[in-house]
Amino acid sequence: MTGVSVPLAAAATGPALDSHRFWQVSRRFATGVSVVTTGAGDSVHGSTVTSFTFVSRQPALISVCLKQGSVLLDLVGRRGTFTVNVLGGAQAAVARHFADRRRLPGAAQFKDVDWKPGPDGVPLLADSVAWLRCRAWRRFRAGDHDLMLARVMDVAEAPGRPLLYFDGRLHAAAIEEAGP
């Protein structure tokens, strides 16, 4: 599962960008919050991910950025399948739980979380507003993360508003109703 690099124009040289300032500015971009789950049985894992996006309609492709050296990246690389659980506005505690590096490993991390196994055994989190069952397709090194492109095999949705991440905090989406 490797990607193809396309050469780009050489980057302009100049002073090095302050990484703290870069991260501070990046937090000004509101994004949805999801938990990527993988595995089956006792060998399951989940992690909160804010870098998830739709890439292509035909074929149906999404991307997620997973931290190099993470358990999630290793398991997705070995198993090949995962689910993106798009969290609902009331699931801030779930997002925090799966972002906590101190949580128990394996199936124990799901002990206090409402979920059920999907058709392939991958956990589907209850109260999410959408689920995308995926198969890893291509993988690219990208700084301290790997960019994973995946084919979407199946989708489902539920009513509700999404959970958003903005300025370092979680927020239930406040969606303005369409006018006349």
Buried (B, 14 or more C-beta within 10 A) or exposed (E): BEBEEEEEEEEEEEEEEEEEEEEEEEBEEEBBBBBBBBBBEEBBBBBBBBBBEEEEEEEBBBBBBBBEEBBBBBBBBEBBBBBBBBBBBEBBEBBEBBBEEEBEEEBEBBEEBEBEBBEBBBBBBBBBBBBBBBBBBBBBEBEEBBBBBBBBBEEEEEEBEBBBBEEEEBBBBEEEEEEE
